[in-house]
Amino acid sequence: MNDTTWRELCEAIMKEQGPNKLLNLVDDLNRELERREKESKHRMNGAVNTPE
């Protein structure tokens, strides 16, 4: 998922009326944000450990 996808998920969450679909969308958003956090930490650790 890219930057657009998490934003689209947020928009879909705001519009969704069905509780089951809403829960699925929130789960998808949480997974995407966790993935992005891990990716960001990995990049930061690589930058810190890279000799200049």
N, C-alpha and C positions, 0 to 999 in steps of 0.2 A: 504494500500500500504506500502511496506517496502522500505528499502534503495535501493535495486536493482530496484524497480519499477520507482522511480523518475529518476534514471540514464537511464533506458530504455526509459522513456519518452523523456529525453533530446536527446538521440541518434535518436529516431524516428523523433523528431522535426527537427534535422539537415538534415535528409534525405528526409523529406516530400516535395513534389512538389505541391500538391493540396492545394489551399488556404483554403477551408472549413475544410479539414482534419487537416491542420496545426493549424487553429484556435481552433478546438476541442482538439487537443493535448496540446496546450498552456493552454487552460482552465483547462484541467485535471492536468497539472503540477502545475498551480497556486493553485488549490484546495488542492493538496497534500502538497505543501509547507506551505500553511496556516494551514493545519491540524497539520503538524509536529511542526510548531511554537507554536501553542496553546498547544500541548502536552508537549513541552519542557518548556514552561512557567508554566504550571500546575505542572510539576515535580519540577521545581525550587522553586515555591511557597510552595509546600509541604515540601521540604527540609529545607526551611528557617523557616517555622512555626513548624517544628517538634522539640519538646523539647529534650534536650540531657540528 
